[in-house]
Amino acid sequence: MSPMIYVELTIINKLGLHARAAAKLASTAGKYGCTIKTGRKPDKLVDAKSVMSLMLLAASQGTTLYFHFEGNDAKRAHQDIEQLIENRFDEEQ
């Protein structure tokens, strides 16, 4: 059975999940074969590999997003995405 990870991560960068941050998150998610979904509510998740889906979340600074990782590389994907968010998408603030 493939691993499943459910986590809540808070967007902490000043500009929130704007276009560049969404593109960075989608490309990071795209490196992994596992399914990665995210959303504002645990029962309404979108594909984290889709920039448009991420943009539609309109996640501003302080927004908590629910993430669901499922698949063989779920643990690595979770660590990578958590690190990306903690590093504020490599933005200055």
Summary of the structure (lengths in Angstrom):
residues: 93
radius of gyration: 11.9
end to end distance: 39.7
largest distance: 40.3
contacts: 283
relative contact order: 0.33
helix: 37%
strand: 27%
